[in-house]
Amino acid sequence: MLGVLDTGEDAIVITECGVEKYEIRRRQPVEDPLTRLEAQGLITPAAPNPAPWPPYESASEPDPGRVDRLIDEMKGDH
């Protein structure tokens, strides 16, 4: 025989032959993950008006050493 025991809290206990077997609780509202991460200091929101991208510089003649210079610059101590 199943029964329901109302504890008056945010939980309902289901009994079977007078023995408490299951408990049903109210779910807590799900917090927005981005809001939670920001509150924990793990992320920083984007700026509302970010600076524009720098203009693209196109070389009129291909420069074979340009890629090597860019890689060397990326490997540098920052």
N, C-alpha and C positions, 0 to 999 in steps of 0.2 A: 504494500500500500504506500503510495506516494503522498507527501504532504508538503505544504509551503509554510515556512516560518518567517514572518515579517519581523525583522529586528528593529524596525523604525529608523534604521540608518540607510546608507546608500547601497545596501546589500540585501539580497533575498537568499535564504538558505532553503535548499530542497532536502527533504528528509525521506528516508525509506525505512518503513517499520520503526519510526521514531528515532532513527540514527541519522545524524546530519551527514549527507553525502556530497552535496554540491553547493557552491556559493556563486551567485550571479551578482556582479558589481556593475555599477554605472561606469561607463568609459569616461576617462578624463578627456577634455578637448585636446585634439592634436595640435601641438604648437608648430608653427611654420618653421621648417628646418633652417632657412636662411636667417630668420630672426633669432633662433636659438644660437647658431654659430656666431652671429654678430655679437650677441650678449656675452658669449664666452670669450670674445676677443680673438676668435680663430679666423675671421674674415673681416675685411673692410669693404663697405659698400663703394660702388663706383661713384666717381664725382659726377654731379648733375650736369656740368658743362665741361667735359674734358678738353684739353688742348687739341687743336687740329693736328693731323699727321703732317710731318714735314713733306715738302714737295719732292716728288720723285725725280732723281737726277739720272738722266739717260745719257750714256756716252754715245757719241756719234760713231766712233770707231770701237770695235770690240777690244777689250783690254784683257789679255790672257792672265796677267798677273793680279788682276783685281780680286778674283776669288781667293787666291793665295793670301793676299793682304787681309781680306775680310776674315779668313780662318785664323790667321795669326793674331788679328785683333780680338777675336772671340776667345782665343786661348790665353790671352794676356791676363795678368793679375788685376783683378778688379777689387 
